[in-house]
């Protein structure tokens, strides 16, 4: 307070009113921030960096695990308070996502097949959207000998993993962007899936590991067995 008001009032008067000595104030200035203040500043910097690195999509629990991997051990309560004081919030759902045209999902499937080369009998999960029920799309599935799996009408549990993924992608990316071209949308969605979701985004159910890290752990355990 003294530092803030020094431009308006004499230092001697400020110290007398606030009950501190002039020499004590000068000594405080020379000491600089306390160890606790420096630790808090480092934590705030780490929280901001982790918040941006994870695309502002992590809640307190996921962010706590992210900070732990950076060497910052912080309680959940403290982290929630720091996020609140810094004004950091997760992205929220906004506008509705337009349903794809059949041509777009057919090309997306072709790209996935080209990249992963799945064996015959792969189960293809989707909802009951018109683009997935079209003759053209079902013909592509048949040519690649894939088995179509769709949620039953009014039942959201048949393909819950696929539904959960699409909901996450829309909430964390698509609902917050307006793309000028289809190519721009394809680049961002591809980058989100391949680089962020698969390799970095921590999932709660598999012990806050990314899908890639969980797959590697599973393969190591299976080889060891």
C-alpha positions as CSV (number, residue, x, y, z in Angstrom):
1,X,0.0,0.0,0.0
2,X,2.8,2.4,0.8
3,X,4.4,1.7,-2.5
4,X,1.2,2.4,-4.3
5,X,0.5,5.7,-2.4
6,X,4.0,7.1,-2.4
7,X,3.3,9.2,-5.5
8,X,0.5,11.0,-3.6
9,X,1.8,11.3,0.0
10,X,5.1,11.7,1.7
11,X,6.7,8.4,2.9
12,X,7.1,9.6,6.5
13,X,3.3,10.3,6.8
14,X,2.4,7.0,5.2
15,X,4.6,5.0,7.5
16,X,3.2,6.8,10.6
17,X,-0.4,6.3,9.5
18,X,0.1,2.6,8.8
19,X,2.2,2.0,11.9
20,X,5.5,1.0,10.4
21,X,8.9,2.6,10.6
22,X,10.6,4.2,7.6
23,X,13.7,2.1,8.1
24,X,11.6,-1.1,8.3
25,X,9.9,-0.2,5.0
26,X,13.2,0.4,3.3
27,X,14.5,-2.9,4.6
28,X,11.5,-4.6,3.3
29,X,12.1,-3.1,-0.2
30,X,15.7,-4.4,-0.2
31,X,14.7,-7.9,0.8
32,X,12.4,-8.4,-2.2
33,X,9.8,-11.1,-2.5
34,X,9.7,-13.9,0.1
35,X,10.4,-17.5,-0.7
36,X,6.7,-18.2,-0.4
37,X,5.9,-15.4,-2.9
38,X,8.4,-16.7,-5.3
39,X,7.1,-20.2,-5.1
40,X,3.5,-18.9,-5.7
41,X,4.7,-16.9,-8.8
42,X,6.4,-20.0,-10.2
43,X,3.2,-22.0,-9.6
44,X,1.0,-19.4,-11.3
45,X,3.4,-19.4,-14.3
46,X,3.3,-23.2,-14.5
47,X,-0.5,-23.3,-14.2
48,X,-0.9,-20.7,-17.0
49,X,1.6,-22.6,-19.2
50,X,-0.2,-26.0,-18.6
51,X,-3.6,-24.4,-19.2
52,X,-2.5,-23.1,-22.6
53,X,-0.5,-26.2,-23.5
54,X,-3.6,-28.4,-23.0
55,X,-5.7,-26.1,-25.1
56,X,-7.7,-24.7,-22.1
57,X,-9.6,-28.0,-22.0
58,X,-8.5,-29.5,-18.6
59,X,-10.4,-29.2,-15.4
60,X,-8.6,-29.1,-12.1
61,X,-8.0,-32.8,-11.7
62,X,-6.5,-33.3,-15.2
63,X,-4.5,-30.2,-14.8
64,X,-3.2,-31.4,-11.4
65,X,-1.8,-34.5,-13.2
66,X,-0.3,-32.4,-15.9
67,X,1.5,-30.2,-13.4
68,X,2.8,-33.3,-11.5
69,X,4.5,-34.5,-14.7
70,X,6.2,-31.1,-14.8
71,X,7.4,-31.5,-11.2
72,X,4.8,-29.3,-9.5
73,X,3.1,-31.0,-6.6
74,X,0.0,-29.0,-5.7
75,X,-3.2,-29.9,-3.8
76,X,-6.5,-29.9,-5.7
77,X,-7.9,-27.2,-3.4
78,X,-4.9,-24.9,-4.0
79,X,-5.0,-25.5,-7.8
80,X,-8.7,-24.6,-7.9
81,X,-8.1,-21.4,-6.0
82,X,-5.2,-20.4,-8.3
83,X,-7.2,-21.1,-11.4
84,X,-10.1,-19.0,-10.0
85,X,-7.8,-16.1,-9.1
86,X,-6.1,-16.2,-12.5
87,X,-9.5,-16.4,-14.2
88,X,-8.7,-19.6,-16.0
89,X,-11.7,-21.6,-17.3
90,X,-12.2,-24.6,-19.5
91,X,-13.7,-24.1,-22.9
92,X,-17.4,-24.6,-23.0
93,X,-19.9,-25.8,-25.6
94,X,-21.3,-23.0,-27.7
95,X,-22.8,-23.2,-31.2
96,X,-24.2,-26.4,-32.6
97,X,-22.1,-28.4,-35.0
98,X,-23.5,-28.8,-38.6
99,X,-24.0,-32.4,-39.8
100,X,-21.4,-33.5,-42.4
101,X,-22.3,-34.1,-45.9
102,X,-21.9,-37.8,-47.1
103,X,-19.0,-37.0,-49.4
104,X,-17.0,-35.6,-46.5
105,X,-17.4,-38.6,-44.2
106,X,-16.6,-41.0,-47.1
107,X,-13.3,-39.2,-47.8
108,X,-12.5,-39.2,-44.0
109,X,-13.0,-42.9,-43.9
110,X,-10.8,-43.4,-47.0
111,X,-8.1,-41.4,-45.3
112,X,-8.3,-43.5,-42.1
113,X,-8.2,-46.7,-44.1
114,X,-5.1,-45.5,-46.0
115,X,-3.3,-44.5,-42.9
116,X,-4.1,-47.5,-40.6
117,X,-4.6,-50.4,-43.1
118,X,-7.1,-52.2,-40.8
119,X,-7.7,-55.9,-41.1
120,X,-11.0,-57.4,-42.3
121,X,-13.6,-57.6,-39.6
122,X,-12.9,-54.2,-38.1
123,X,-15.9,-52.9,-36.1
124,X,-16.9,-49.4,-37.3
125,X,-18.7,-47.4,-34.6
126,X,-21.1,-44.6,-35.5
127,X,-24.4,-43.1,-34.6
128,X,-27.5,-43.3,-36.8
129,X,-26.8,-40.2,-38.8
130,X,-28.1,-40.1,-42.3
131,X,-24.5,-39.9,-43.8
132,X,-23.5,-43.2,-42.1
133,X,-26.7,-44.9,-43.2
134,X,-26.3,-43.9,-46.9
135,X,-25.8,-46.5,-49.5
136,X,-22.5,-44.9,-50.6
137,X,-21.0,-45.0,-47.1
138,X,-22.2,-48.5,-46.4
139,X,-20.8,-49.6,-49.7
140,X,-17.4,-48.3,-48.7
141,X,-17.6,-50.3,-45.4
142,X,-18.5,-53.4,-47.3
143,X,-15.6,-53.1,-49.8
144,X,-13.2,-52.9,-46.8
145,X,-15.0,-55.7,-45.1
146,X,-15.8,-53.6,-42.0
147,X,-18.7,-54.4,-39.7
148,X,-21.0,-51.4,-39.1
149,X,-22.1,-50.9,-35.4
150,X,-24.7,-48.2,-34.8
151,X,-26.5,-47.2,-31.7
152,X,-30.0,-48.5,-31.4
153,X,-32.7,-45.9,-31.7
154,X,-33.0,-44.1,-28.3
155,X,-30.1,-46.0,-26.9
156,X,-26.9,-44.0,-26.4
157,X,-24.9,-46.8,-24.7
158,X,-24.2,-49.1,-27.7
159,X,-21.4,-46.9,-29.0
160,X,-20.7,-44.8,-25.9
161,X,-16.9,-44.5,-26.6
162,X,-17.4,-43.1,-30.1
163,X,-20.2,-40.7,-28.8
164,X,-17.9,-39.5,-26.0
165,X,-15.0,-38.8,-28.4
166,X,-17.2,-36.8,-30.8
167,X,-18.7,-34.9,-28.0
168,X,-15.2,-34.0,-26.7
169,X,-13.9,-32.9,-30.1
170,X,-16.9,-30.7,-30.7
171,X,-16.7,-29.1,-27.2
172,X,-13.0,-28.6,-27.2
173,X,-12.5,-27.6,-30.8
174,X,-15.3,-27.4,-33.4
175,X,-17.8,-25.3,-31.4
176,X,-15.2,-22.6,-30.9
177,X,-13.9,-22.2,-34.5
178,X,-15.3,-20.7,-37.7
179,X,-13.3,-22.2,-40.6
180,X,-12.9,-20.2,-43.9
181,X,-12.2,-23.3,-46.0
182,X,-12.7,-27.1,-45.7
183,X,-9.0,-27.6,-45.9
184,X,-8.5,-25.4,-42.9
185,X,-11.0,-27.4,-40.9
186,X,-9.4,-30.7,-42.0
187,X,-5.9,-29.5,-40.9
188,X,-7.1,-28.4,-37.4
189,X,-9.2,-31.5,-36.8
190,X,-6.3,-33.8,-37.9
191,X,-3.9,-31.9,-35.7
192,X,-6.3,-32.1,-32.7
193,X,-6.8,-35.9,-33.1
194,X,-3.3,-37.0,-34.1
195,X,-1.2,-34.7,-32.0
196,X,-3.3,-33.6,-29.0
197,X,-6.0,-36.1,-28.3
198,X,-4.1,-39.3,-29.1
199,X,-0.7,-38.2,-27.8
200,X,-1.2,-35.6,-25.1
201,X,-4.7,-35.4,-23.7
202,X,-4.9,-37.2,-20.4
203,X,-7.9,-39.5,-19.9
204,X,-9.4,-40.0,-16.5
205,X,-10.4,-43.7,-16.9
206,X,-7.0,-45.1,-17.9
207,X,-5.2,-43.4,-15.0
208,X,-4.8,-40.0,-16.5
209,X,-2.7,-41.3,-19.4
210,X,-3.0,-40.3,-23.0
211,X,-4.3,-42.9,-25.4
212,X,-0.9,-43.4,-26.9
213,X,0.8,-43.7,-23.5
214,X,-1.9,-46.2,-22.3
215,X,-1.4,-48.3,-25.5
216,X,2.3,-48.4,-25.0
217,X,1.8,-49.4,-21.3
218,X,-0.6,-52.2,-22.4
219,X,1.7,-53.5,-25.0
220,X,4.6,-53.6,-22.6
221,X,2.5,-55.5,-20.0
222,X,1.3,-58.0,-22.6
223,X,4.9,-58.6,-23.8
224,X,6.1,-59.1,-20.2
225,X,3.3,-61.6,-19.6
